[in-house]
Amino acid sequence: MKIKIDFLKFKGKEIALVKGKVVAWGKSSKEAFEKAKKQDPALNSKDITLLSIPSERAFVYFIK
């Protein structure tokens, strides 16, 4: 799965991903999660991936 995130747009935020797409964001993981669930109440918690986007430059590695 290819994931594309505009790190500048979400700098310093917590984001919620569903199927590799950003569906919600907020100041905390809880806020991002609740916004994602509010958008689609049928979502299972396992379907939502939470990421913290640092304010500074960082590298993200996905290991299969």
N, CA, C and O atoms as a Tripos MOL2 file, in Angstrom:
@<TRIPOS>MOLECULE
protein
  256   255    64     0     0
PROTEIN
NO_CHARGES

@<TRIPOS>ATOM
      1 N           0.8430   -1.1720    0.0000 N.3       1 MET1
      2 CA          0.0000    0.0000    0.0000 C.3       1 MET1
      3 C           0.8930    1.2410    0.0000 C.2       1 MET1
      4 O           1.8250    1.3460    0.7980 O.2       1 MET1
      5 N           0.6040    2.1610   -0.8860 N.am      2 LYS2
      6 CA          1.3730    3.3880   -0.9700 C.3       2 LYS2
      7 C           0.6900    4.4650   -0.1220 C.2       2 LYS2
      8 O          -0.5020    4.7310   -0.2730 O.2       2 LYS2
      9 N           1.4610    5.0670    0.7580 N.am      3 ILE3
     10 CA          0.9250    6.1080    1.6310 C.3       3 ILE3
     11 C           1.6080    7.4170    1.2920 C.2       3 ILE3
     12 O           2.8360    7.4990    1.2690 O.2       3 ILE3
     13 N           0.8130    8.4370    1.0300 N.am      4 LYS4
     14 CA          1.3610    9.7510    0.7070 C.3       4 LYS4
     15 C           0.7940   10.7650    1.7010 C.2       4 LYS4
     16 O          -0.4200   10.9460    1.8000 O.2       4 LYS4
     17 N           1.6960   11.4240    2.4360 N.am      5 ILE5
     18 CA          1.2800   12.3920    3.4560 C.3       5 ILE5
     19 C           2.0010   13.7100    3.2130 C.2       5 ILE5
     20 O           3.2190   13.7220    3.0320 O.2       5 ILE5
     21 N           1.2810   14.8010    3.2070 N.am      6 ASP6
     22 CA          1.8820   16.1330    3.1020 C.3       6 ASP6
     23 C           2.3310   16.5420    4.5060 C.2       6 ASP6
     24 O           1.5620   17.1160    5.2770 O.2       6 ASP6
     25 N           3.5900   16.2350    4.8200 N.am      7 PHE7
     26 CA          4.0980   16.4730    6.1660 C.3       7 PHE7
     27 C           4.0760   17.9520    6.5460 C.2       7 PHE7
     28 O           3.9180   18.2800    7.7220 O.2       7 PHE7
     29 N           4.2320   18.8470    5.5740 N.am      8 LEU8
     30 CA          4.1880   20.2790    5.8960 C.3       8 LEU8
     31 C           2.8000   20.7020    6.3620 C.2       8 LEU8
     32 O           2.6680   21.5200    7.2720 O.2       8 LEU8
     33 N           1.7810   20.1510    5.7450 N.am      9 LYS9
     34 CA          0.4000   20.4960    6.1020 C.3       9 LYS9
     35 C           0.0440   20.0290    7.5160 C.2       9 LYS9
     36 O          -0.7040   20.7010    8.2260 O.2       9 LYS9
     37 N           0.5830   18.8770    7.9210 N.am     10 PHE10
     38 CA          0.2250   18.2850    9.2030 C.3      10 PHE10
     39 C           1.3340   18.3950   10.2490 C.2      10 PHE10
     40 O           1.3050   17.6920   11.2600 O.2      10 PHE10
     41 N           2.2900   19.2530   10.0170 N.am     11 LYS11
     42 CA          3.4330   19.4470   10.9130 C.3      11 LYS11
     43 C           2.9740   19.7250   12.3530 C.2      11 LYS11
     44 O           2.2180   20.6620   12.6080 O.2      11 LYS11
     45 N           3.4540   18.8840   13.2910 N.am     12 GLY12
     46 CA          3.1130   19.0650   14.6980 C.3      12 GLY12
     47 C           1.7270   18.5650   15.0830 C.2      12 GLY12
     48 O           1.2500   18.8580   16.1790 O.2      12 GLY12
     49 N           1.0760   17.8150   14.1970 N.am     13 LYS13
     50 CA         -0.2830   17.3240   14.4620 C.3      13 LYS13
     51 C          -0.2740   15.8010   14.6000 C.2      13 LYS13
     52 O           0.7090   15.1300   14.2860 O.2      13 LYS13
     53 N          -1.3930   15.2880   15.0760 N.am     14 GLU14
     54 CA         -1.6550   13.8580   15.1230 C.3      14 GLU14
     55 C          -2.6500   13.5790   13.9990 C.2      14 GLU14
     56 O          -3.6300   14.3070   13.8440 O.2      14 GLU14
     57 N          -2.4040   12.5260   13.2150 N.am     15 ILE15
     58 CA         -3.3010   12.2380   12.0990 C.3      15 ILE15
     59 C          -3.8580   10.8250   12.2140 C.2      15 ILE15
     60 O          -3.2540    9.9410   12.8210 O.2      15 ILE15
     61 N          -5.0360   10.6390   11.6080 N.am     16 ALA16
     62 CA         -5.6730    9.3280   11.5440 C.3      16 ALA16
     63 C          -5.7110    8.9040   10.0790 C.2      16 ALA16
     64 O          -6.1760    9.6510    9.2190 O.2      16 ALA16
     65 N          -5.2160    7.6950    9.8050 N.am     17 LEU17
     66 CA         -5.1970    7.1470    8.4540 C.3      17 LEU17
     67 C          -6.1680    5.9800    8.3580 C.2      17 LEU17
     68 O          -6.2920    5.1740    9.2810 O.2      17 LEU17
     69 N          -6.8540    5.9050    7.2220 N.am     18 VAL18
     70 CA         -7.6940    4.7530    6.9080 C.3      18 VAL18
     71 C          -7.3600    4.3650    5.4730 C.2      18 VAL18
     72 O          -7.5040    5.1710    4.5530 O.2      18 VAL18
     73 N          -6.9160    3.1280    5.2890 N.am     19 LYS19
     74 CA         -6.5210    2.6280    3.9690 C.3      19 LYS19
     75 C          -5.4800    3.5310    3.3110 C.2      19 LYS19
     76 O          -5.5260    3.7580    2.1020 O.2      19 LYS19
     77 N          -4.5460    4.0450    4.1050 N.am     20 GLY20
     78 CA         -3.4410    4.8480    3.5800 C.3      20 GLY20
     79 C          -3.7670    6.2990    3.2940 C.2      20 GLY20
     80 O          -2.9260    7.0210    2.7590 O.2      20 GLY20
     81 N          -4.9700    6.7460    3.6360 N.am     21 LYS21
     82 CA         -5.3630    8.1350    3.3850 C.3      21 LYS21
     83 C          -5.6400    8.8450    4.7010 C.2      21 LYS21
     84 O          -6.2130    8.2660    5.6240 O.2      21 LYS21
     85 N          -5.2260   10.1100    4.7760 N.am     22 VAL22
     86 CA         -5.4900   10.9180    5.9670 C.3      22 VAL22
     87 C          -6.9790   11.2610    5.9790 C.2      22 VAL22
     88 O          -7.4930   11.8740    5.0430 O.2      22 VAL22
     89 N          -7.6620   10.8580    7.0500 N.am     23 VAL23
     90 CA         -9.1020   11.1190    7.1450 C.3      23 VAL23
     91 C          -9.4330   12.1310    8.2430 C.2      23 VAL23
     92 O         -10.5140   12.7200    8.2430 O.2      23 VAL23
     93 N          -8.4960   12.3320    9.1810 N.am     24 ALA24
     94 CA         -8.7310   13.2840   10.2750 C.3      24 ALA24
     95 C          -7.4050   13.6600   10.9050 C.2      24 ALA24
     96 O          -6.4130   12.9430   10.7740 O.2      24 ALA24
     97 N          -7.4010   14.8030   11.5990 N.am     25 TRP25
     98 CA         -6.2090   15.2490   12.3080 C.3      25 TRP25
     99 C          -6.6210   16.1180   13.4750 C.2      25 TRP25
    100 O          -7.7480   16.6100   13.5390 O.2      25 TRP25
    101 N          -5.6870   16.3000   14.3980 N.am     26 GLY26
    102 CA         -5.9710   17.1170   15.5670 C.3      26 GLY26
    103 C          -4.7180   17.3550   16.3880 C.2      26 GLY26
    104 O          -3.6160   16.9790   15.9880 O.2      26 GLY26
    105 N          -4.8980   17.9820   17.5350 N.am     27 LYS27
    106 CA         -3.7800   18.2810   18.4300 C.3      27 LYS27
    107 C          -3.3440   17.0550   19.2200 C.2      27 LYS27
    108 O          -2.2240   17.0020   19.7280 O.2      27 LYS27
    109 N          -4.2480   16.0530   19.3220 N.am     28 SER28
    110 CA         -3.9240   14.8280   20.0570 C.3      28 SER28
    111 C          -4.4070   13.6250   19.2540 C.2      28 SER28
    112 O          -5.2470   13.7470   18.3630 O.2      28 SER28
    113 N          -3.8560   12.4610   19.5900 N.am     29 SER29
    114 CA         -4.2860   11.2220   18.9320 C.3      29 SER29
    115 C          -5.7600   10.9660   19.2030 C.2      29 SER29
    116 O          -6.4950   10.5190   18.3230 O.2      29 SER29
    117 N          -6.1840   11.2540   20.4290 N.am     30 LYS30
    118 CA         -7.5820   11.0560   20.8050 C.3      30 LYS30
    119 C          -8.5050   11.9000   19.9260 C.2      30 LYS30
    120 O          -9.5310   11.4190   19.4460 O.2      30 LYS30
    121 N          -8.1300   13.1530   19.7230 N.am     31 GLU31
    122 CA         -8.9380   14.0550   18.8890 C.3      31 GLU31
    123 C          -9.0060   13.5440   17.4460 C.2      31 GLU31
    124 O         -10.0820   13.5220   16.8490 O.2      31 GLU31
    125 N          -7.8710   13.1350   16.8880 N.am     32 ALA32
    126 CA         -7.8450   12.6230   15.5160 C.3      32 ALA32
    127 C          -8.6920   11.3580   15.4000 C.2      32 ALA32
    128 O          -9.4380   11.1960   14.4350 O.2      32 ALA32
    129 N          -8.5770   10.4620   16.3820 N.am     33 PHE33
    130 CA         -9.3500    9.2190   16.3790 C.3      33 PHE33
    131 C         -10.8440    9.5110   16.4490 C.2      33 PHE33
    132 O         -11.6240    8.9440   15.6840 O.2      33 PHE33
    133 N         -11.2430   10.3860   17.3530 N.am     34 GLU34
    134 CA        -12.6700   10.7110   17.5070 C.3      34 GLU34
    135 C         -13.2400   11.3590   16.2530 C.2      34 GLU34
    136 O         -14.3850   11.0900   15.8880 O.2      34 GLU34
    137 N         -12.4590   12.2110   15.5870 N.am     35 LYS35
    138 CA        -12.9180   12.8330   14.3430 C.3      35 LYS35
    139 C         -13.0940   11.7810   13.2480 C.2      35 LYS35
    140 O         -14.0550   11.8290   12.4810 O.2      35 LYS35
    141 N         -12.1600   10.8310   13.1820 N.am     36 ALA36
    142 CA        -12.2630    9.7670   12.1780 C.3      36 ALA36
    143 C         -13.5100    8.9230   12.4340 C.2      36 ALA36
    144 O         -14.2370    8.6000   11.4940 O.2      36 ALA36
    145 N         -13.7680    8.5610   13.6930 N.am     37 LYS37
    146 CA        -14.9560    7.7710   14.0350 C.3      37 LYS37
    147 C         -16.2380    8.5560   13.7640 C.2      37 LYS37
    148 O         -17.2420    7.9820   13.3430 O.2      37 LYS37
    149 N         -16.2040    9.8620   14.0050 N.am     38 LYS38
    150 CA        -17.3890   10.6950   13.7600 C.3      38 LYS38
    151 C         -17.6990   10.7550   12.2610 C.2      38 LYS38
    152 O         -18.8630   10.7490   11.8620 O.2      38 LYS38
    153 N         -16.6510   10.8120   11.4370 N.am     39 GLN39
    154 CA        -16.8350   10.8290    9.9820 C.3      39 GLN39
    155 C         -17.4740    9.5460    9.4880 C.2      39 GLN39
    156 O         -18.3490    9.5620    8.6220 O.2      39 GLN39
    157 N         -17.0210    8.4280   10.0550 N.am     40 ASP40
    158 CA        -17.5280    7.1230    9.6340 C.3      40 ASP40
    159 C         -17.6820    6.2250   10.8590 C.2      40 ASP40
    160 O         -16.7510    5.5000   11.2090 O.2      40 ASP40
    161 N         -18.8430    6.2630   11.5160 N.am     41 PRO41
    162 CA        -19.0600    5.4700   12.7360 C.3      41 PRO41
    163 C         -18.9070    3.9650   12.5390 C.2      41 PRO41
    164 O         -18.6920    3.2390   13.5090 O.2      41 PRO41
    165 N         -19.0140    3.4870   11.3030 N.am     42 ALA42
    166 CA        -18.8920    2.0570   11.0230 C.3      42 ALA42
    167 C         -17.4380    1.5700   11.0740 C.2      42 ALA42
    168 O         -17.1820    0.3660   11.0630 O.2      42 ALA42
    169 N         -16.4980    2.5080   11.1290 N.am     43 LEU43
    170 CA        -15.0830    2.1210   11.1790 C.3      43 LEU43
    171 C         -14.7660    1.3410   12.4430 C.2      43 LEU43
    172 O         -15.2030    1.6920   13.5390 O.2      43 LEU43
    173 N         -14.0060    0.2920   12.2670 N.am     44 ASN44
    174 CA        -13.5090   -0.4950   13.3840 C.3      44 ASN44
    175 C         -12.2130    0.1630   13.8580 C.2      44 ASN44
    176 O         -11.4810    0.7280   13.0460 O.2      44 ASN44
    177 N         -11.9250    0.1010   15.1260 N.am     45 SER45
    178 CA        -10.6940    0.6950   15.6570 C.3      45 SER45
    179 C          -9.4570    0.1630   14.9570 C.2      45 SER45
    180 O          -8.4660    0.8790   14.8190 O.2      45 SER45
    181 N          -9.5050   -1.0920   14.5110 N.am     46 LYS46
    182 CA         -8.3690   -1.7050   13.8050 C.3      46 LYS46
    183 C          -8.1410   -1.0850   12.4310 C.2      46 LYS46
    184 O          -7.0520   -1.2030   11.8690 O.2      46 LYS46
    185 N          -9.1670   -0.4230   11.8850 N.am     47 ASP47
    186 CA         -9.0620    0.1850   10.5560 C.3      47 ASP47
    187 C          -8.3520    1.5390   10.5910 C.2      47 ASP47
    188 O          -7.9560    2.0580    9.5470 O.2      47 ASP47
    189 N          -8.1910    2.1060   11.7740 N.am     48 ILE48
    190 CA         -7.6240    3.4510   11.9190 C.3      48 ILE48
    191 C          -6.1850    3.3530   12.4260 C.2      48 ILE48
    192 O          -5.9180    2.7300   13.4540 O.2      48 ILE48
    193 N          -5.2680    3.9730   11.6920 N.am     49 THR49
    194 CA         -3.8690    4.0480   12.1030 C.3      49 THR49
    195 C          -3.5880    5.4790   12.5240 C.2      49 THR49
    196 O          -3.8980    6.4170   11.7900 O.2      49 THR49
    197 N          -3.0030    5.6530   13.7040 N.am     50 LEU50
    198 CA         -2.6870    6.9820   14.2090 C.3      50 LEU50
    199 C          -1.1990    7.2470   14.0590 C.2      50 LEU50
    200 O          -0.3730    6.3900   14.3750 O.2      50 LEU50
    201 N          -0.8580    8.4380   13.5750 N.am     51 LEU51
    202 CA          0.5360    8.8460   13.4200 C.3      51 LEU51
    203 C           0.7380   10.2270   14.0070 C.2      51 LEU51
    204 O          -0.1270   11.0980   13.9070 O.2      51 LEU51
    205 N           1.8830   10.4100   14.6140 N.am     52 SER52
    206 CA          2.2720   11.7190   15.1250 C.3      52 SER52
    207 C           3.2580   12.3140   14.1260 C.2      52 SER52
    208 O           4.2910   11.7100   13.8370 O.2      52 SER52
    209 N           2.9450   13.4890   13.6000 N.am     53 ILE53
    210 CA          3.8250   14.1480   12.6310 C.3      53 ILE53
    211 C           4.6870   15.1580   13.3950 C.2      53 ILE53
    212 O           4.1600   16.1080   13.9730 O.2      53 ILE53
    213 N           5.9960   14.9600   13.4000 N.am     54 PRO54
    214 CA          6.8720   15.8510   14.1660 C.3      54 PRO54
    215 C           6.9190   17.2620   13.5840 C.2      54 PRO54
    216 O           6.6520   17.4740   12.4020 O.2      54 PRO54
    217 N           7.2610   18.2070   14.4320 N.am     55 SER55
    218 CA          7.4030   19.6010   13.9960 C.3      55 SER55
    219 C           8.6930   19.8020   13.2160 C.2      55 SER55
    220 O           8.7990   20.7030   12.3850 O.2      55 SER55
    221 N           9.6630   18.9540   13.4960 N.am     56 GLU56
    222 CA         10.9620   19.0300   12.8300 C.3      56 GLU56
    223 C          11.0870   17.9070   11.8170 C.2      56 GLU56
    224 O          10.2770   16.9800   11.7960 O.2      56 GLU56
    225 N          12.0900   17.9960   10.9940 N.am     57 ARG57
    226 CA         12.3570   16.9840    9.9780 C.3      57 ARG57
    227 C          12.6120   15.6210   10.6280 C.2      57 ARG57
    228 O          13.3150   15.5220   11.6330 O.2      57 ARG57
    229 N          12.0320   14.5810   10.0420 N.am     58 ALA58
    230 CA         12.2040   13.2310   10.5660 C.3      58 ALA58
    231 C          12.0760   12.2330    9.4200 C.2      58 ALA58
    232 O          11.5440   12.5540    8.3570 O.2      58 ALA58
    233 N          12.5640   11.0400    9.6470 N.am     59 PHE59
    234 CA         12.4330    9.9660    8.6740 C.3      59 PHE59
    235 C          11.4310    8.9520    9.2100 C.2      59 PHE59
    236 O          11.4220    8.6440   10.4020 O.2      59 PHE59
    237 N          10.5940    8.4400    8.3280 N.am     60 VAL60
    238 CA          9.6080    7.4320    8.7020 C.3      60 VAL60
    239 C           9.8900    6.1910    7.8690 C.2      60 VAL60
    240 O           9.9650    6.2580    6.6420 O.2      60 VAL60
    241 N          10.0460    5.0560    8.5460 N.am     61 TYR61
    242 CA         10.2870    3.7990    7.8600 C.3      61 TYR61
    243 C           9.1380    2.8550    8.1510 C.2      61 TYR61
    244 O           8.7210    2.7050    9.3000 O.2      61 TYR61
    245 N           8.6280    2.2210    7.1070 N.am     62 PHE62
    246 CA          7.6080    1.1890    7.2560 C.3      62 PHE62
    247 C           8.2850   -0.1400    6.9640 C.2      62 PHE62
    248 O           8.8360   -0.3410    5.8810 O.2      62 PHE62
    249 N           8.2440   -1.0280    7.9120 N.am     63 ILE63
    250 CA          8.8820   -2.3350    7.7630 C.3      63 ILE63
    251 C           7.7970   -3.3880    7.7030 C.2      63 ILE63
    252 O           6.9320   -3.4580    8.5760 O.2      63 ILE63
    253 N           7.8500   -4.2030    6.6680 N.am     64 LYS64
    254 CA          6.8520   -5.2750    6.5210 C.3      64 LYS64
    255 C           7.3160   -6.5140    7.2280 C.2      64 LYS64
    256 O           6.6170   -7.5270    7.2220 O.2      64 LYS64
@<TRIPOS>BOND
     1     1     2 1
     2     2     3 1
     3     3     4 2
     4     3     5 am
     5     5     6 1
     6     6     7 1
     7     7     8 2
     8     7     9 am
     9     9    10 1
    10    10    11 1
    11    11    12 2
    12    11    13 am
    13    13    14 1
    14    14    15 1
    15    15    16 2
    16    15    17 am
    17    17    18 1
    18    18    19 1
    19    19    20 2
    20    19    21 am
    21    21    22 1
    22    22    23 1
    23    23    24 2
    24    23    25 am
    25    25    26 1
    26    26    27 1
    27    27    28 2
    28    27    29 am
    29    29    30 1
    30    30    31 1
    31    31    32 2
    32    31    33 am
    33    33    34 1
    34    34    35 1
    35    35    36 2
    36    35    37 am
    37    37    38 1
    38    38    39 1
    39    39    40 2
    40    39    41 am
    41    41    42 1
    42    42    43 1
    43    43    44 2
    44    43    45 am
    45    45    46 1
    46    46    47 1
    47    47    48 2
    48    47    49 am
    49    49    50 1
    50    50    51 1
    51    51    52 2
    52    51    53 am
    53    53    54 1
    54    54    55 1
    55    55    56 2
    56    55    57 am
    57    57    58 1
    58    58    59 1
    59    59    60 2
    60    59    61 am
    61    61    62 1
    62    62    63 1
    63    63    64 2
    64    63    65 am
    65    65    66 1
    66    66    67 1
    67    67    68 2
    68    67    69 am
    69    69    70 1
    70    70    71 1
    71    71    72 2
    72    71    73 am
    73    73    74 1
    74    74    75 1
    75    75    76 2
    76    75    77 am
    77    77    78 1
    78    78    79 1
    79    79    80 2
    80    79    81 am
    81    81    82 1
    82    82    83 1
    83    83    84 2
    84    83    85 am
    85    85    86 1
    86    86    87 1
    87    87    88 2
    88    87    89 am
    89    89    90 1
    90    90    91 1
    91    91    92 2
    92    91    93 am
    93    93    94 1
    94    94    95 1
    95    95    96 2
    96    95    97 am
    97    97    98 1
    98    98    99 1
    99    99   100 2
   100    99   101 am
   101   101   102 1
   102   102   103 1
   103   103   104 2
   104   103   105 am
   105   105   106 1
   106   106   107 1
   107   107   108 2
   108   107   109 am
   109   109   110 1
   110   110   111 1
   111   111   112 2
   112   111   113 am
   113   113   114 1
   114   114   115 1
   115   115   116 2
   116   115   117 am
   117   117   118 1
   118   118   119 1
   119   119   120 2
   120   119   121 am
   121   121   122 1
   122   122   123 1
   123   123   124 2
   124   123   125 am
   125   125   126 1
   126   126   127 1
   127   127   128 2
   128   127   129 am
   129   129   130 1
   130   130   131 1
   131   131   132 2
   132   131   133 am
   133   133   134 1
   134   134   135 1
   135   135   136 2
   136   135   137 am
   137   137   138 1
   138   138   139 1
   139   139   140 2
   140   139   141 am
   141   141   142 1
   142   142   143 1
   143   143   144 2
   144   143   145 am
   145   145   146 1
   146   146   147 1
   147   147   148 2
   148   147   149 am
   149   149   150 1
   150   150   151 1
   151   151   152 2
   152   151   153 am
   153   153   154 1
   154   154   155 1
   155   155   156 2
   156   155   157 am
   157   157   158 1
   158   158   159 1
   159   159   160 2
   160   159   161 am
   161   161   162 1
   162   162   163 1
   163   163   164 2
   164   163   165 am
   165   165   166 1
   166   166   167 1
   167   167   168 2
   168   167   169 am
   169   169   170 1
   170   170   171 1
   171   171   172 2
   172   171   173 am
   173   173   174 1
   174   174   175 1
   175   175   176 2
   176   175   177 am
   177   177   178 1
   178   178   179 1
   179   179   180 2
   180   179   181 am
   181   181   182 1
   182   182   183 1
   183   183   184 2
   184   183   185 am
   185   185   186 1
   186   186   187 1
   187   187   188 2
   188   187   189 am
   189   189   190 1
   190   190   191 1
   191   191   192 2
   192   191   193 am
   193   193   194 1
   194   194   195 1
   195   195   196 2
   196   195   197 am
   197   197   198 1
   198   198   199 1
   199   199   200 2
   200   199   201 am
   201   201   202 1
   202   202   203 1
   203   203   204 2
   204   203   205 am
   205   205   206 1
   206   206   207 1
   207   207   208 2
   208   207   209 am
   209   209   210 1
   210   210   211 1
   211   211   212 2
   212   211   213 am
   213   213   214 1
   214   214   215 1
   215   215   216 2
   216   215   217 am
   217   217   218 1
   218   218   219 1
   219   219   220 2
   220   219   221 am
   221   221   222 1
   222   222   223 1
   223   223   224 2
   224   223   225 am
   225   225   226 1
   226   226   227 1
   227   227   228 2
   228   227   229 am
   229   229   230 1
   230   230   231 1
   231   231   232 2
   232   231   233 am
   233   233   234 1
   234   234   235 1
   235   235   236 2
   236   235   237 am
   237   237   238 1
   238   238   239 1
   239   239   240 2
   240   239   241 am
   241   241   242 1
   242   242   243 1
   243   243   244 2
   244   243   245 am
   245   245   246 1
   246   246   247 1
   247   247   248 2
   248   247   249 am
   249   249   250 1
   250   250   251 1
   251   251   252 2
   252   251   253 am
   253   253   254 1
   254   254   255 1
   255   255   256 2
@<TRIPOS>SUBSTRUCTURE
     1 MET1         2 RESIDUE 1 A MET
     2 LYS2         6 RESIDUE 1 A LYS
     3 ILE3        10 RESIDUE 1 A ILE
     4 LYS4        14 RESIDUE 1 A LYS
     5 ILE5        18 RESIDUE 1 A ILE
     6 ASP6        22 RESIDUE 1 A ASP
     7 PHE7        26 RESIDUE 1 A PHE
     8 LEU8        30 RESIDUE 1 A LEU
     9 LYS9        34 RESIDUE 1 A LYS
    10 PHE10       38 RESIDUE 1 A PHE
    11 LYS11       42 RESIDUE 1 A LYS
    12 GLY12       46 RESIDUE 1 A GLY
    13 LYS13       50 RESIDUE 1 A LYS
    14 GLU14       54 RESIDUE 1 A GLU
    15 ILE15       58 RESIDUE 1 A ILE
    16 ALA16       62 RESIDUE 1 A ALA
    17 LEU17       66 RESIDUE 1 A LEU
    18 VAL18       70 RESIDUE 1 A VAL
    19 LYS19       74 RESIDUE 1 A LYS
    20 GLY20       78 RESIDUE 1 A GLY
    21 LYS21       82 RESIDUE 1 A LYS
    22 VAL22       86 RESIDUE 1 A VAL
    23 VAL23       90 RESIDUE 1 A VAL
    24 ALA24       94 RESIDUE 1 A ALA
    25 TRP25       98 RESIDUE 1 A TRP
    26 GLY26      102 RESIDUE 1 A GLY
    27 LYS27      106 RESIDUE 1 A LYS
    28 SER28      110 RESIDUE 1 A SER
    29 SER29      114 RESIDUE 1 A SER
    30 LYS30      118 RESIDUE 1 A LYS
    31 GLU31      122 RESIDUE 1 A GLU
    32 ALA32      126 RESIDUE 1 A ALA
    33 PHE33      130 RESIDUE 1 A PHE
    34 GLU34      134 RESIDUE 1 A GLU
    35 LYS35      138 RESIDUE 1 A LYS
    36 ALA36      142 RESIDUE 1 A ALA
    37 LYS37      146 RESIDUE 1 A LYS
    38 LYS38      150 RESIDUE 1 A LYS
    39 GLN39      154 RESIDUE 1 A GLN
    40 ASP40      158 RESIDUE 1 A ASP
    41 PRO41      162 RESIDUE 1 A PRO
    42 ALA42      166 RESIDUE 1 A ALA
    43 LEU43      170 RESIDUE 1 A LEU
    44 ASN44      174 RESIDUE 1 A ASN
    45 SER45      178 RESIDUE 1 A SER
    46 LYS46      182 RESIDUE 1 A LYS
    47 ASP47      186 RESIDUE 1 A ASP
    48 ILE48      190 RESIDUE 1 A ILE
    49 THR49      194 RESIDUE 1 A THR
    50 LEU50      198 RESIDUE 1 A LEU
    51 LEU51      202 RESIDUE 1 A LEU
    52 SER52      206 RESIDUE 1 A SER
    53 ILE53      210 RESIDUE 1 A ILE
    54 PRO54      214 RESIDUE 1 A PRO
    55 SER55      218 RESIDUE 1 A SER
    56 GLU56      222 RESIDUE 1 A GLU
    57 ARG57      226 RESIDUE 1 A ARG
    58 ALA58      230 RESIDUE 1 A ALA
    59 PHE59      234 RESIDUE 1 A PHE
    60 VAL60      238 RESIDUE 1 A VAL
    61 TYR61      242 RESIDUE 1 A TYR
    62 PHE62      246 RESIDUE 1 A PHE
    63 ILE63      250 RESIDUE 1 A ILE
    64 LYS64      254 RESIDUE 1 A LYS
